[in-house]
Amino acid sequence: MRLLRPHPAEEPIYGESMYARDHLGCSPLRSVRVGRYKYIDAPRPELYDLDADPGELHNRYELDRNIAARLRARLPSLAAPGGQPPSPASPEVLARLQSLGYLSGSPASNRGVDPKDRLAAYARYGRAIHLANTGQLPEAIQAFERLLKENGQSTPARFNLAICYYRSRRLDDAVRALQATLAISPDFAPAGQLLGTIWLLKADYGRARQQFEHLARIAPGNFGAHYNLGILALRGGRTEDARRELGRALVINPDDAATRQALQKLPQARGQ
């Protein structure tokens, strides 16, 4: 069996992909190349001799396990900080998310699913996106619902389902889909913003305010969070709160005419 003997000048080339994890609920993919060999860390590992097989057609993992093991041992020191699992949320954050109705259980782990086993699901996800983008909303909804039966932990699929419900004016269904999205990914700002918008449409101003306050905490640079908090404060007669939030929104988007108009409606602050 051939042994890996890297030349001192052979620097390792590290790569990682979180796409399959984020969209299909699979394991993330990490790879390292040293010299002629490339190792891909997956539930079914892969090893390629790129000199003899530049197209990566022949997996040599079973033939050269020693080489694979040496390359795999280098991955922890090469992994980018962004690829590490997130730190656990604090008890205070968990309590706040529970109060918003996001946390009802622990999502199942899909760390053992090999992306190669989800290629057909990837194609179906692309088809569902196409249906949504071309306005075929009933068909898109059915497609996303089928995908979620296969993998209920897909944040993008569930969020896109919520968008289809929203565009179809099925607001109650959209709310449920968004709450399920945020149960999986509590810091996913687009879902939080859309949920707050729906609460506004339903004239549930208390929930809207609660939602946008949470969004402002997890995404301080989110224009919609501060703008809507400002409008809600203006509606409630809380002038200074409105001035503060609309001012923050204007810093984020100085060219927004609606924010400027809302600020102009406010009475001047004392001392001005």
C-alpha positions in Angstrom: 0.0 0.0 0.0 1.3 3.4 -0.9 2.0 5.8 2.0 1.5 9.6 1.8 4.8 11.4 2.1 4.1 15.1 1.6 6.9 17.2 0.3 7.7 20.1 2.8 6.5 22.6 0.1 3.2 20.9 -0.4 0.8 23.1 1.5 -2.6 21.6 2.4 -5.6 23.0 0.4 -8.7 23.0 2.6 -12.3 23.3 1.3 -15.8 23.1 2.9 -19.4 23.3 1.7 -22.3 23.9 4.0 -24.9 24.1 1.1 -26.1 20.5 1.5 -26.4 21.0 5.2 -28.3 24.2 5.0 -30.6 23.3 2.1 -31.0 19.5 2.3 -30.3 18.6 5.9 -27.2 16.6 5.1 -23.7 16.5 6.7 -21.4 19.4 5.7 -18.7 18.5 3.3 -15.0 19.1 4.2 -12.0 18.3 2.0 -8.3 18.6 2.1 -5.7 18.1 -0.6 -2.0 17.5 -0.1 0.0 16.9 -3.2 -1.6 14.4 -5.4 -4.3 13.2 -3.0 -7.6 14.7 -2.1 -9.7 13.5 0.8 -13.4 14.4 1.2 -14.8 13.9 4.7 -18.4 12.6 4.4 -20.5 9.8 5.9 -19.1 7.7 3.0 -15.6 9.1 2.7 -13.8 9.7 -0.6 -10.1 9.7 -1.6 -8.8 10.5 -5.0 -5.4 10.3 -6.6 -5.6 13.5 -8.7 -2.5 12.7 -10.7 -4.0 9.5 -12.0 -7.7 10.5 -11.7 -8.1 14.3 -12.2 -11.8 13.9 -12.8 -12.3 12.3 -9.4 -14.1 9.3 -10.9 -12.5 6.5 -8.8 -12.8 6.5 -5.1 -9.7 5.0 -3.6 -10.8 5.2 0.1 -11.1 1.4 0.6 -7.7 0.8 -1.1 -5.7 3.6 0.7 -7.3 3.9 4.1 -3.9 4.9 5.7 -3.6 7.9 3.3 -7.2 8.9 4.0 -6.7 8.7 7.8 -3.6 10.9 7.6 -5.5 13.5 5.6 -8.5 13.3 7.8 -6.4 14.0 10.8 -5.4 17.4 9.4 -9.0 18.6 9.0 -9.6 19.9 12.6 -6.6 22.3 12.4 -7.6 23.6 9.0 -11.4 24.1 9.5 -12.6 27.7 9.2 -14.1 29.2 12.4 -17.4 29.7 10.4 -17.7 26.0 9.8 -17.8 25.2 13.5 -21.1 24.4 15.2 -22.7 27.4 16.8 -22.3 27.8 20.5 -25.4 26.9 22.6 -27.8 29.8 23.2 -27.9 31.3 26.7 -30.8 30.5 29.0 -32.1 34.1 28.5 -32.1 33.7 24.7 -33.8 30.3 25.0 -36.5 31.8 27.3 -37.1 34.6 24.9 -37.4 32.3 21.9 -39.8 30.1 23.9 -42.0 33.1 24.6 -42.2 33.8 20.9 -43.3 30.3 20.3 -40.2 29.2 18.4 -39.0 26.3 20.5 -41.3 23.3 20.9 -38.7 20.5 20.7 -35.3 19.6 19.6 -34.8 19.1 15.8 -33.4 15.8 14.7 -29.8 15.7 13.6 -29.0 14.9 10.0 -25.2 14.7 10.5 -25.1 11.2 9.2 -26.8 11.9 5.9 -24.4 11.9 2.9 -25.2 14.6 0.4 -24.7 12.0 -2.4 -27.9 10.4 -1.1 -29.9 13.6 -1.5 -29.2 14.5 -5.2 -32.7 13.7 -6.2 -34.0 15.9 -3.4 -31.8 18.7 -4.6 -33.3 18.5 -8.1 -36.8 18.5 -6.6 -35.9 21.6 -4.5 -34.7 23.4 -7.7 -38.0 22.5 -9.4 -40.0 23.9 -6.4 -38.1 27.1 -6.6 -38.8 27.4 -10.3 -42.5 26.8 -9.8 -42.5 29.6 -7.1 -40.5 32.0 -9.3 -42.9 31.5 -12.2 -46.0 32.2 -10.2 -47.2 28.6 -10.1 -48.0 28.9 -6.4 -50.3 25.9 -5.8 -47.8 23.6 -7.5 -44.9 25.1 -5.6 -46.7 24.7 -2.3 -47.2 21.0 -3.1 -43.6 20.6 -4.1 -42.2 22.2 -0.9 -44.7 20.2 1.3 -43.4 17.0 -0.3 -39.8 18.0 0.3 -40.5 18.7 3.9 -42.1 15.3 4.4 -38.6 13.9 3.4 -36.6 16.4 5.4 -38.5 18.5 8.0 -35.3 20.3 9.1 -34.7 22.2 5.8 -34.9 25.9 6.7 -34.9 27.2 3.1 -37.6 24.8 2.0 -39.8 25.7 4.9 -39.2 29.4 4.5 -40.0 29.3 0.8 -43.1 27.4 1.6 -44.1 30.2 3.9 -43.4 32.8 1.2 -45.7 30.8 -1.2 -48.4 30.8 1.5 -48.0 34.5 2.0 -48.2 35.3 -1.7 -51.3 33.1 -1.9 -52.8 35.1 1.0 -52.9 32.0 3.2 -51.7 34.0 6.1 -52.4 31.5 8.9 -50.5 28.8 7.0 -47.7 31.3 6.4 -47.5 32.0 10.2 -47.3 28.3 11.0 -44.6 27.7 8.4 -42.6 30.8 9.6 -42.9 29.7 13.3 -41.6 26.2 12.3 -38.8 27.8 10.3 -37.7 29.9 13.3 -38.0 26.8 15.6 -35.2 25.3 13.4 -33.3 28.5 12.8 -34.2 31.1 15.5 -31.8 33.7 14.1 -33.0 33.5 10.5 -33.8 37.2 10.0 -35.9 37.0 6.7 -38.4 34.6 8.4 -38.6 36.9 11.4 -39.2 40.0 9.3 -41.9 38.3 7.2 -43.6 37.0 10.4 -43.7 40.5 11.8 -45.1 41.9 8.6 -47.9 39.3 8.7 -48.7 40.3 12.3 -49.0 43.9 11.0 -51.4 42.8 8.3 -53.5 40.9 10.8 -53.5 44.1 13.0 -51.9 42.1 15.9 -49.7 45.0 16.9 -48.6 43.4 20.1 -47.1 40.4 18.4 -45.8 42.5 15.6 -43.9 44.7 18.1 -42.6 41.6 20.0 -41.4 40.1 16.7 -39.6 43.2 15.5 -38.0 43.7 18.9 -36.6 40.2 18.6 -35.5 40.8 15.1 -33.7 44.1 16.1 -31.8 42.1 18.8 -30.6 39.4 16.5 -30.0 41.6 13.5 -29.3 45.2 14.7 -28.7 46.3 11.1 -32.1 45.2 9.8 -33.9 48.2 8.4 -37.3 46.7 8.5 -37.1 45.9 12.2 -36.3 49.5 13.2 -38.7 51.1 10.7 -41.6 49.0 11.8 -40.8 49.5 15.5 -40.8 53.2 14.8 -44.2 53.1 13.0 -45.7 51.0 15.8 -44.3 53.5 18.4 -45.8 56.3 16.4 -49.1 54.5 16.3 -49.0 54.1 20.0 -48.1 57.7 20.8 -44.6 56.8 22.0 -42.9 59.8 20.4 -39.4 59.3 21.7 -39.4 55.6 20.9 -40.6 56.4 17.4 -37.9 59.0 17.0 -35.2 56.6 18.2 -36.2 53.7 16.0 -36.9 55.7 12.9 -33.6 57.4 13.4 -31.9 54.0 13.5 -33.7 53.0 10.3 -32.6 56.2 8.6 -28.9 55.5 9.5 -29.3 52.1 7.9 -31.0 53.4 4.8 -30.5 57.2 4.5 -32.4 57.3 1.1 -35.7 55.9 2.4 -38.4 58.5 1.8 -41.0 56.8 3.9 -38.7 57.0 7.0 -38.0 60.7 6.4 -41.7 61.4 6.0 -42.5 59.5 9.3 -39.8 61.5 11.1 -41.2 64.8 9.8 -44.6 63.9 11.4 -43.0 63.8 14.8 -43.1 66.9 17.0 -39.7 68.5 17.6 -37.8 67.1 20.6 -37.7 69.3 23.7 -35.0 71.9 23.6 -34.9 72.1 19.8 
